[in-house]
Amino acid sequence: MKWLILLVSIAANASASVLIKIAGQPPRQLPSLDRLPGSLLNLPFWAGVILYGVAFLTYAAALARFPLNVVHPVLTSSALAIVAFASVFLFREAFGWEKGLGILLIAAGVGLIASKSS
């Protein structure tokens, strides 16, 4: 169950980041005071905000079940990898071998940290 909480937190965090990026893409505009009525209807933005809230709550729940030095690196590195891959498919952003190697090295480091701490 504790790993499910952490997985929900990771998925919510990564999804929120992707939704906020979508919210800023034309024709949408991020909320601001000078264009308040239209920006209040930016559903990807508000979905991202809600998912950041879910990510925060599930992160707090995961912290009650895991050591901080496990939860934080697992959450941030997993969300980083998911967002990197999602950005390739959703936004056509570049993904070279350097990014792939970086993600593998981060995963190896986090795996070592998590295996010794949990």
N, C-alpha and C positions, 0 to 999 in steps of 0.2 A: 504494500500500500504506500509506503514512504517513497518508493521509486516512482510510482504513478503520480504522486503529488509533484515530484520534481519534474517529471516529463510534462505535466500540464503547465507548470511554470515556464519551462523552456519553450513550449509551443505557443503559449500566450505571449511571451516576450518577443519571440521572433515574428509572430503574426502581427503584433502591434506595430513593430518597426516597418514591416512591409505595407501595412495599411496607411500609416502616416506618410510614407513615400508616395503611395497612390493618391492620397488626399492632396498632395502638393502638385500633382501633375495637371496640366491644362486639360480640360477647361475648368477644373476645380481650383479653388484657392484656399489656402490655409486661413483659419479664422483671424480676423483683425477688426479693430474698431471702425475703420473707415468703410468697410464693406460687410458690416455685421449681418444683415438679413440673409444674404446669399451664403455666407460662410457658415451660418448656423445649420444649413441644410447639407453640409458636407458629411455624408454618412460614413465614408471610410475614415475620416478624421475621428469622429465620435466613437466608432467601433474600435479604433486603435487606442483611444483614451481608456475605454472600458477594459480592453484587453490588457493594457498596462496595469490597471487596477487589479485585474485577476492575477496577473503575473506577480504583482507585489504581495497579494494575500497568500498565494500558493508558495511564494519564496519564503515568506514568514513561517508558514506551516512546515516547509522543508527544513528550515533552520531549527525548528523544535525537534526534528528527528535525525538530523545529520550534523556533523561538525561544520562550522563555518568554512574552514579551509578545504572542505569538499564541495559544499553546495555552491559557493560563489564561483570557483573556477569551472565547475561542471556547467552551471547555468550560463555563464557568460560565453564560454568557448563553444558550447553547443548552439546557442542562439547565433553566435557569430558565423558558424559554419552553415547553419540553415539559411540565414539571410544572404550569405555569399552565393549559395547555390540558387536561391529564389531570385536573386537579382539578375542572374544570367538568363533565367527562363522568362521572368516577368518584365524585366526592364532592358533586356539585351545588353547588359553590362559585361565588360570583358572579364574573363577568368583564365589566366595563364597558369603555367606550371608552377610559377612562384607562389601564387595563392594556394594552389593545391598542396604544395610542399609545406607551406606555412601552416595550413589547417592540419595536415598530418602530424607535424611536429608539436603543435599545440595539443592535439588529441593524445599523443603519446605522453606528453608531460602531465596533462590532467589525469590520464589513466594511472600514471605512477603515483601521483598525489592521492587520488581516490583509493587506490588499492592499499596503501599503507595507513590510511586514516579511518576507513569505515569498518 
